[in-house]
């Protein structure tokens, strides 16, 4: 008998939730604009995107980043570092 492979549960990002109203007027940033907004290098943007640490969408060959979700993600992570 063949052993069945256990499927790993897919990890959902608890920090981001889809909200159609917020994304209706979303501002999409190019890589250069996101680099300037987050004050990081191109290699850092690439690493964050490849590790799925930031939301992105590929439009053709160019990755695009939702500004509101980037802000929300980093604010949530920053608040997680605060001790009360």
C-alpha positions in Angstrom: 0.0 0.0 0.0 1.2 3.5 -0.8 1.5 6.0 2.0 -0.6 9.0 1.6 1.2 12.3 1.7 0.1 14.7 4.4 -0.8 18.0 2.9 0.5 21.0 4.8 -2.3 23.5 5.7 -1.9 26.7 3.8 -0.9 29.6 6.0 -3.2 32.6 5.7 -1.8 36.0 6.5 -3.6 37.1 9.6 -2.4 40.7 9.2 -4.2 41.3 5.9 -7.9 41.0 5.3 -9.6 41.6 2.0 -11.9 44.6 2.1 -13.5 45.5 -1.3 -14.3 49.1 -0.2 -10.7 49.8 0.8 -9.3 48.3 -2.4 -11.8 50.2 -4.6 -9.6 53.3 -4.7 -6.3 51.5 -4.0 -3.1 53.2 -5.1 -0.7 50.7 -6.8 3.0 51.4 -6.5 5.7 50.3 -8.9 8.9 48.7 -7.4 10.7 52.1 -7.5 7.8 53.9 -5.8 7.5 51.2 -3.2 11.2 51.3 -2.6 11.0 55.1 -2.0 7.8 54.7 0.2 9.4 52.0 2.4 12.9 53.5 2.2 14.4 50.1 1.3 16.7 48.8 -1.5 15.7 46.9 -4.6 17.2 43.7 -3.2 15.1 44.1 0.0 12.0 44.6 -2.1 12.8 41.5 -4.1 13.5 39.4 -1.0 10.3 40.5 0.8 8.3 39.7 -2.3 9.9 36.3 -2.9 9.4 35.3 0.7 5.7 36.5 0.5 6.2 39.0 3.3 4.5 41.8 1.4 1.5 41.8 -0.9 2.2 42.2 -4.6 0.6 41.6 -8.0 2.4 41.1 -11.3 1.0 43.2 -14.1 2.8 41.8 -17.2 6.4 41.6 -16.0 6.2 44.4 -13.5 5.3 43.7 -9.8 2.8 46.2 -8.4 2.3 46.8 -4.6 -1.0 48.1 -3.0 0.0 51.1 -0.9 -2.8 50.7 1.7 -2.0 47.1 2.4 1.8 47.8 2.7 1.0 50.5 5.3 -1.4 48.3 7.1 1.0 45.4 7.2 3.9 47.4 8.6 1.8 49.2 11.1 0.4 45.9 12.4 4.0 44.5 12.6 5.2 47.6 14.4 2.4 47.5 16.9 3.2 43.9 17.6 6.7 45.0 18.8 5.2 47.4 21.4 5.1 46.1 25.0 2.3 47.3 27.2 
